[in-house]
Amino acid sequence: MVNATLWILAPMVLLAIVRPWTIRPIEGEKSTIFEPGTFAAAAWPRLQREASETAADVADIAAAAGASTTRPRFVKGTGVVTAVDRQSRVGIVRLQLAGARPATVAIQIGPVIRGTALRDATSFIQFSDFKNQFDYAGGANALNDYALRTVVAPIDFDTAQGRTLTFIGAFGKSAVREDGAIEIVPVQLEIREAAK
């Protein structure tokens, strides 16, 4: 009986010690966790370059503002700051554009930026680049946060009224406000001294 048990256990012990097999994980899609901040920092230079190169004059958009189905796009313009409105968390700076097609623009300055205009106006950010809808939405929010930190934060809006502001920004699908102003998320802002 001892001999029979030894004959059974000996090969099992030998296999456990020698291990004549290799264990490898099944190769497949590597699981990565989406990092919104990293995504925004990496995408921002390309977004800024595309915005600079493709921005349409906001006055042209204003002329067609009755069309509520305008696709998201980048726009640019220059106007005089008429008001800084921080009554809600979606603060805005109102600009009056001069020229043949005067218009009112409302640039979002936060502390909350709403919408997905920055993400949707780009040609290179696609839903298929993301694992799911949550990451896609997270990417849009991260771009908004990046704009707040790098574009909006350096500007002193407390002294902006009456000064000239030049901007490049993103115009979303539903960016015409109830008051007719065109709402824009900024990509670049430059403020100048008030005219004397």
CORCOR-V446175 format. One record per pair of residues at least 12 apart in sequence whose C-alpha atoms are under 6 Angstrom apart, sorted by the first residue. I is the first residue (numbers start at 0). J is the second residue. If there is no record, write none. Layout:
# CORCOR-V446175
i->I j->J
i->I j->J
This chain:
# CORCOR-V446175
i->35 j->138
i->35 j->141
i->36 j->141
i->39 j->141
i->39 j->142
i->50 j->73
i->54 j->73
i->54 j->74
i->54 j->75
i->55 j->74
i->56 j->74
i->56 j->75
i->56 j->76
i->57 j->74
i->57 j->75
i->57 j->76
i->58 j->100
i->69 j->172
i->70 j->172
i->71 j->119
i->71 j->120
i->71 j->170
i->71 j->171
i->71 j->172
i->72 j->120
i->72 j->169
i->72 j->170
i->73 j->168
i->73 j->169
i->74 j->167
i->74 j->168
i->75 j->166
i->75 j->167
i->76 j->165
i->76 j->166
i->77 j->164
i->77 j->165
i->78 j->94
i->78 j->95
i->78 j->96
i->78 j->163
i->78 j->164
i->79 j->94
i->79 j->95
i->79 j->161
i->79 j->162
i->79 j->163
i->80 j->93
i->80 j->94
i->80 j->160
i->80 j->161
i->80 j->162
i->81 j->93
i->81 j->94
i->81 j->160
i->82 j->160
i->88 j->109
i->88 j->110
i->88 j->111
i->89 j->109
i->89 j->111
i->89 j->112
i->90 j->107
i->90 j->108
i->90 j->109
i->91 j->105
i->91 j->106
i->91 j->107
i->91 j->108
i->92 j->105
i->92 j->106
i->93 j->105
i->103 j->180
i->104 j->180
i->104 j->181
i->105 j->180
i->105 j->181
i->105 j->182
i->106 j->182
i->106 j->183
i->106 j->184
i->107 j->184
i->112 j->143
i->115 j->139
i->116 j->169
i->116 j->170
i->116 j->171
i->117 j->169
i->118 j->139
i->161 j->193
i->162 j->191
i->162 j->192
i->162 j->193
i->163 j->190
i->163 j->191
i->164 j->189
i->164 j->190
i->165 j->188
i->165 j->189
i->166 j->187
i->166 j->188
i->167 j->186
i->167 j->187
i->168 j->183
i->168 j->184
i->168 j->185
i->168 j->186
i->169 j->183
i->169 j->184
i->170 j->183
